[in-house]
Amino acid sequence: MSEDDKLIDLNAERAKRVHELNDKRLNEVRQAFEQAMPLGKVKKKSKSKPKKR
């Protein structure tokens, strides 16, 4: 039983590692996209009365 405690689930560890790599790649792409096309601050529309003609 003591040996069973030391066993590592390789499939679970690999899945975690792949997930971390995918997150890292996603963050890199997101940062590159933000540099290429930065998101501007949202401008609030004024709620003025329409012009009378």
N, C-alpha and C positions, 0 to 999 in steps of 0.2 A: 504493500500500500504506500510506503514512503516514496517509491519510485514513481508511482502514479501522480503524486503531488508535484513532482518536478517536470512532468511532461508538458510540452507547450503545444497548443493547437496551431499547427503551422498554417492551416487554411485561414483561420481567424486572423493570425498575425499578418499574413500576406494581404488579406482583404483590407486590414487597417492601413497597411503601408501603401497599397494602391490608392485607397481613398485619400490619404494625405498627399500623395503625388498629384492626384487629380485636383485637389483643392489648391495646391501650390501653383499648378499650371493655370487654373482658372483665375487666381489672383493676379498672376503675371499678365494674362490677356486683358483682364479688366483694367489694370493700371495702364497698359499700353493704349487701350481704347480711350481712357480718360485723358491721356496726354494728347492723342491725335484729335479727339473731339471733346473738349472739356464741356461739362454741363454748366450752363450759365445759371445764375440765380433766377428764380421764377419772378417775373414782374407782375405785380398786382394791377388789375385793371381798375381804373377809377370808376366809381359809380356816379358819374355826372349825368345831368339831364341831357337828353338829346337836343341838338340845335333846332330851333324853330326856323322854318323857311318862309 
